[in-house]
Amino acid sequence: MLGCRANFKGSDMRKMVLIPALAILACTAAPKTEPMLEQGRLYTSWLFGGRFAQLYAKFSPEMQRTFPSVGELASFVSRTTRDLGTEQGTPSEQVTSVGETRVYSRTARFERADRPVEVQWTVNRAGQVTGLLVHPVPPDSAATRDSAPR
């Protein structure tokens, strides 16, 4: 080995150590977050945070026909979420695809809700919100079991 060691002196040896170190860092870097996961979280925070104008701007023309104005969206959200209270604990989230539509589902427990509540967003290929669902999870659902208090 003495002969090999003589071949790798000074900066050459530092380069040999640096390359494996960089490879390890590249392999252990934090995984990229699914863009739809971040988008769903953002839209949900806008929904419960009362940022209806920003949310409405992301709606597809069909969704804007369902909610003809920001005021109508605000009224719907108020009626839907009035009795929930604040979100409790860590939600269960998932992203799926149905054809070219991306679906973000978030199931969480809320302060005054008897059962977990699911918030679901569907987004088309153009990035427009094409669907919004806010409903209690049925008692016999796997989502209810997954978000039960531990």
Backbone bond lengths (Angstrom), bond angles and torsions (degrees), N, CA, C in turn:
res aa  C-N    CA-C-N  psi(-1)  N-CA   C-N-CA  omega(-1)  CA-C   N-CA-C  phi
1 M - - - 1.441 - - 1.514 111.78 -
2 L 1.301 116.39 -22.17 1.447 119.64 -178.81 1.516 110.83 -58.81
3 G 1.332 117.50 -39.09 1.455 121.23 178.88 1.522 111.36 -63.38
4 C 1.344 117.50 -41.58 1.466 121.67 179.26 1.516 110.99 -67.08
5 R 1.290 116.30 -39.78 1.449 120.73 -178.59 1.523 110.93 -62.86
6 A 1.294 116.49 -35.33 1.461 120.61 179.60 1.522 110.72 -66.50
7 N 1.335 117.51 -24.83 1.457 120.84 -179.62 1.528 113.28 -76.52
8 F 1.318 118.41 -20.05 1.459 122.02 -175.52 1.515 109.87 -119.85
9 K 1.298 116.99 83.97 1.458 122.09 -179.42 1.518 109.61 -114.15
10 G 1.293 115.10 157.11 1.462 121.99 170.44 1.513 113.51 58.84
11 S 1.347 115.55 -128.73 1.461 120.87 -173.32 1.529 111.78 -66.49
12 D 1.325 117.96 -28.74 1.457 119.54 177.92 1.527 110.48 -62.47
13 M 1.312 116.97 -41.17 1.458 121.44 179.93 1.527 110.38 -66.68
14 R 1.334 117.71 -40.41 1.467 120.94 178.93 1.526 110.24 -63.27
15 K 1.330 117.55 -38.64 1.460 121.22 178.08 1.522 110.30 -63.38
16 M 1.323 116.70 -39.15 1.457 120.59 -179.47 1.531 111.00 -64.87
17 V 1.317 117.64 -34.36 1.458 121.75 178.83 1.523 110.12 -77.61
18 L 1.325 117.02 -37.34 1.454 122.32 -177.28 1.526 111.86 -66.63
19 I 1.308 118.51 -40.51 1.465 121.66 -177.60 1.528 111.51 -60.66
20 P 1.339 120.07 -50.77 1.473 118.51 177.56 1.533 112.21 -62.75
21 A 1.320 117.33 -35.09 1.462 119.69 179.38 1.520 110.69 -64.08
22 L 1.321 117.66 -42.20 1.463 121.34 177.79 1.525 111.04 -65.64
23 A 1.318 116.71 -38.30 1.464 120.30 178.68 1.524 110.69 -63.42
24 I 1.320 116.87 -40.30 1.468 120.47 177.97 1.515 110.28 -65.00
25 L 1.325 117.92 -43.58 1.459 120.81 178.42 1.519 111.56 -61.60
26 A 1.312 116.99 -40.67 1.464 120.51 -179.88 1.520 110.79 -63.90
27 C 1.305 117.19 -36.95 1.460 120.97 -179.07 1.522 112.60 -76.26
28 T 1.318 118.12 -24.53 1.461 120.39 -176.61 1.520 112.85 -103.85
29 A 1.312 118.25 5.20 1.464 120.81 179.49 1.521 108.84 -63.48
30 A 1.331 115.79 152.21 1.456 120.83 -179.95 1.526 109.76 -60.48
31 P 1.338 116.90 137.24 1.458 118.94 179.88 1.525 110.25 -67.40
32 K 1.319 115.09 150.06 1.458 119.63 178.03 1.521 108.94 -69.44
33 T 1.327 115.76 140.37 1.446 120.57 178.33 1.523 109.12 -80.46
34 E 1.304 116.08 139.13 1.458 123.28 176.67 1.526 108.34 -56.80
35 P 1.337 118.77 123.98 1.471 120.57 -178.11 1.530 113.62 -55.85
36 M 1.327 117.48 -37.52 1.470 119.89 -179.58 1.519 110.69 -68.19
37 L 1.316 117.83 -29.68 1.460 120.99 176.71 1.528 109.50 -63.44
38 E 1.325 115.68 -46.98 1.468 120.03 178.06 1.523 111.45 -64.95
39 Q 1.322 116.43 -39.94 1.461 121.11 179.61 1.531 110.28 -64.37
40 G 1.321 116.88 -44.65 1.465 120.88 178.50 1.522 112.07 -62.28
41 R 1.322 116.44 -41.14 1.468 120.20 177.26 1.521 111.27 -63.10
42 L 1.329 115.81 -42.16 1.466 120.43 179.46 1.528 110.68 -63.14
43 Y 1.330 117.11 -48.94 1.456 120.45 -178.92 1.533 111.38 -62.61
44 T 1.330 116.28 -37.93 1.464 119.49 178.39 1.526 110.82 -66.25
45 S 1.332 117.08 -40.06 1.470 119.40 177.83 1.528 110.19 -65.73
46 W 1.328 118.20 -37.16 1.465 120.68 176.08 1.525 110.15 -65.87
47 L 1.323 116.72 -41.14 1.467 121.46 -179.24 1.521 111.25 -60.00
48 F 1.333 116.55 -52.98 1.461 120.61 -177.65 1.522 112.71 -80.56
49 G 1.320 117.44 -16.53 1.459 121.52 179.02 1.518 113.90 -93.09
50 G 1.334 117.11 1.63 1.456 120.57 176.69 1.524 114.94 76.26
51 R 1.308 117.68 21.25 1.481 120.72 179.69 1.530 109.08 -94.34
52 F 1.321 114.36 63.42 1.457 121.43 -170.94 1.525 113.73 -70.92
53 A 1.321 118.35 -34.26 1.470 120.40 -179.61 1.533 110.10 -64.33
54 Q 1.325 116.99 -42.74 1.466 120.22 178.66 1.529 110.38 -64.16
55 L 1.312 115.81 -42.37 1.457 120.77 -179.80 1.532 110.31 -65.71
56 Y 1.309 116.58 -45.71 1.458 121.95 -178.70 1.532 111.19 -59.18
57 A 1.305 116.88 -36.06 1.467 121.42 179.36 1.529 111.72 -63.19
58 K 1.323 118.13 -21.67 1.467 122.67 179.72 1.527 112.48 -90.58
59 F 1.334 117.64 -5.66 1.456 121.44 -177.04 1.524 111.65 -73.63
60 S 1.330 115.95 144.01 1.460 121.95 173.11 1.530 108.24 -69.99
61 P 1.324 117.48 164.30 1.470 119.38 176.50 1.538 112.67 -55.89
62 E 1.333 117.23 -36.37 1.469 120.53 178.44 1.528 110.95 -64.26
63 M 1.337 116.60 -42.84 1.471 120.03 178.12 1.526 110.78 -66.43
64 Q 1.321 116.72 -35.11 1.460 119.66 178.13 1.526 111.00 -69.94
65 R 1.337 118.09 -24.74 1.469 119.86 172.71 1.529 109.93 -74.60
66 T 1.328 116.92 -34.32 1.471 120.36 177.56 1.522 110.23 -66.29
67 F 1.313 116.09 -42.36 1.466 122.91 176.64 1.531 106.02 -117.72
68 P 1.344 118.06 92.29 1.469 120.74 -173.24 1.530 115.49 -64.19
69 S 1.334 117.10 -12.28 1.464 119.05 179.72 1.527 109.57 -152.52
70 V 1.312 114.65 165.06 1.467 120.63 175.79 1.527 109.04 -61.14
71 G 1.331 116.81 -38.29 1.468 121.37 178.70 1.522 112.40 -60.70
72 E 1.329 116.40 -39.92 1.476 119.93 178.47 1.533 110.58 -66.26
73 L 1.321 116.39 -39.35 1.461 120.34 176.43 1.521 109.89 -62.66
74 A 1.314 116.91 -45.95 1.471 121.57 179.90 1.525 110.62 -60.62
75 S 1.318 117.02 -41.20 1.466 121.04 179.51 1.527 110.66 -63.91
76 F 1.331 116.50 -44.62 1.460 120.79 177.79 1.526 111.13 -59.21
77 V 1.321 116.30 -47.82 1.467 120.43 -177.93 1.528 110.02 -63.52
78 S 1.322 117.10 -42.03 1.471 120.42 179.52 1.519 110.90 -60.28
79 R 1.324 116.83 -46.21 1.473 120.31 179.38 1.524 110.84 -64.51
80 T 1.320 116.54 -39.22 1.460 121.21 -175.18 1.522 112.55 -73.85
81 T 1.318 117.11 -37.91 1.466 120.08 -171.82 1.526 114.63 -105.40
82 R 1.311 117.49 -4.64 1.469 122.04 -174.28 1.529 113.12 -50.26
83 D 1.313 116.61 -42.79 1.468 119.96 -174.30 1.531 114.43 -94.53
84 L 1.319 117.74 3.48 1.466 119.19 -176.69 1.521 114.10 -77.58
85 G 1.302 117.45 -38.82 1.461 120.19 -171.26 1.518 109.37 79.28
86 T 1.313 116.70 -159.66 1.465 120.42 -176.91 1.521 111.34 -89.29
87 E 1.316 114.55 154.24 1.461 120.85 177.97 1.525 108.86 -67.55
88 Q 1.322 115.92 139.46 1.459 122.11 -178.04 1.523 109.95 -118.27
89 G 1.319 116.70 135.22 1.466 120.61 174.89 1.513 113.57 73.74
90 T 1.309 114.31 -165.90 1.463 121.98 -177.80 1.520 109.19 -95.49
91 P 1.331 117.38 126.64 1.464 119.26 179.97 1.519 111.97 -74.98
92 S 1.310 115.07 160.95 1.463 122.48 171.16 1.528 105.79 -97.46
93 E 1.328 117.05 128.79 1.465 120.95 -177.32 1.510 110.05 -128.23
94 Q 1.329 114.84 149.01 1.459 119.21 172.59 1.519 109.21 -153.66
95 V 1.318 114.12 154.06 1.455 122.08 177.30 1.518 106.98 -124.43
96 T 1.320 115.52 130.74 1.459 120.74 177.13 1.527 108.58 -132.92
97 S 1.308 115.47 170.76 1.463 121.29 176.55 1.515 109.04 -125.00
98 V 1.316 114.78 141.22 1.455 122.29 172.62 1.524 104.73 -128.39
99 G 1.321 116.33 99.76 1.464 119.86 -172.69 1.521 108.64 63.19
100 E 1.330 116.74 -125.85 1.462 120.99 179.05 1.522 112.56 -94.31
101 T 1.315 116.55 4.93 1.463 121.39 179.79 1.520 109.53 -94.26
102 R 1.324 116.06 133.20 1.476 121.98 176.49 1.524 107.25 -99.32
103 V 1.325 116.18 139.61 1.454 121.92 -177.95 1.525 109.32 -123.58
104 Y 1.332 115.90 124.08 1.461 122.11 174.73 1.520 106.58 -108.16
105 S 1.316 116.93 125.50 1.465 122.51 177.30 1.514 109.20 -121.21
106 R 1.317 115.14 133.57 1.463 121.98 -179.56 1.524 107.38 -131.60
107 T 1.318 115.69 120.66 1.460 120.85 178.31 1.521 107.88 -115.16
108 A 1.327 114.89 127.32 1.462 119.20 -177.20 1.524 110.29 -146.33
109 R 1.306 114.30 158.90 1.464 120.87 172.49 1.522 107.64 -90.19
110 F 1.325 114.83 146.57 1.453 121.26 178.56 1.515 109.43 -124.02
111 E 1.302 114.70 153.27 1.457 124.53 -173.88 1.533 112.98 -47.10
112 R 1.316 117.96 -47.11 1.468 120.34 -174.19 1.523 114.16 -114.97
113 A 1.320 117.59 16.26 1.468 120.59 179.06 1.524 109.82 -98.22
114 D 1.321 115.36 137.59 1.469 120.63 179.54 1.526 112.26 -69.82
115 R 1.319 115.73 -30.22 1.468 120.98 -177.06 1.525 108.86 -128.96
116 P 1.326 116.50 163.32 1.470 118.92 173.75 1.528 110.36 -60.15
117 V 1.312 115.33 155.01 1.461 122.40 179.94 1.526 108.32 -119.20
118 E 1.322 115.53 136.31 1.454 120.59 177.07 1.526 109.55 -103.65
119 V 1.319 114.77 133.55 1.456 122.41 170.60 1.519 105.10 -113.85
120 Q 1.334 115.49 126.25 1.461 119.11 -177.40 1.531 109.60 -129.98
121 W 1.316 114.93 130.45 1.468 122.48 177.12 1.519 108.64 -115.42
122 T 1.332 116.90 138.04 1.456 120.53 169.27 1.526 107.29 -117.23
123 V 1.329 114.33 137.75 1.468 120.88 -175.51 1.528 107.62 -131.55
124 N 1.335 115.71 133.12 1.463 119.89 -179.43 1.529 111.22 -82.52
125 R 1.305 114.61 179.00 1.468 120.89 -177.08 1.529 112.04 -60.57
126 A 1.341 116.56 -30.32 1.464 121.47 -179.71 1.530 112.07 -79.77
127 G 1.344 116.99 -2.43 1.462 120.58 179.06 1.515 113.84 87.82
128 Q 1.326 117.34 10.28 1.464 120.92 -179.69 1.527 110.60 -90.47
129 V 1.333 115.99 143.39 1.458 121.22 175.97 1.519 108.17 -71.62
130 T 1.333 116.47 122.16 1.457 121.22 179.71 1.522 112.48 -110.78
131 G 1.334 116.89 -7.21 1.450 119.56 179.21 1.512 111.77 -161.89
132 L 1.320 114.66 148.32 1.468 123.02 177.35 1.513 107.06 -142.88
133 L 1.315 115.64 129.08 1.457 121.90 178.76 1.523 107.66 -134.35
134 V 1.327 116.21 129.13 1.466 121.54 174.36 1.523 105.18 -131.42
135 H 1.339 116.39 115.16 1.469 118.89 -177.26 1.524 111.19 -156.28
136 P 1.346 115.38 154.60 1.473 118.38 174.21 1.530 108.98 -68.46
137 V 1.303 115.65 143.77 1.452 120.86 178.76 1.527 107.62 -79.30
138 P 1.343 117.22 132.31 1.471 119.02 178.68 1.523 111.39 -57.44
139 P 1.329 117.47 145.73 1.475 120.82 -176.23 1.521 114.66 -57.97
140 D 1.316 118.36 -28.71 1.461 120.48 -177.51 1.526 113.04 -92.11
141 S 1.327 117.44 10.57 1.456 121.76 -177.51 1.528 111.66 -82.45
142 A 1.328 115.20 148.43 1.474 120.55 175.49 1.516 110.28 -62.05
143 A 1.340 117.95 -32.25 1.465 121.06 179.71 1.525 110.82 -64.33
144 T 1.319 117.57 -33.35 1.463 121.02 177.03 1.524 110.04 -64.65
145 R 1.319 116.00 -44.57 1.470 120.06 179.73 1.520 110.91 -66.19
146 D 1.346 117.04 -39.91 1.463 121.02 -177.30 1.523 112.81 -66.86
147 S 1.335 117.83 -29.16 1.459 119.70 -176.44 1.530 112.01 -106.15
148 A 1.332 117.14 13.90 1.453 120.38 177.58 1.517 109.70 -64.81
149 P 1.357 116.90 146.47 1.468 118.38 178.85 1.515 110.96 -62.47
150 R 1.312 116.08 142.99 1.476 120.34 -178.15 1.505 110.27 -112.74
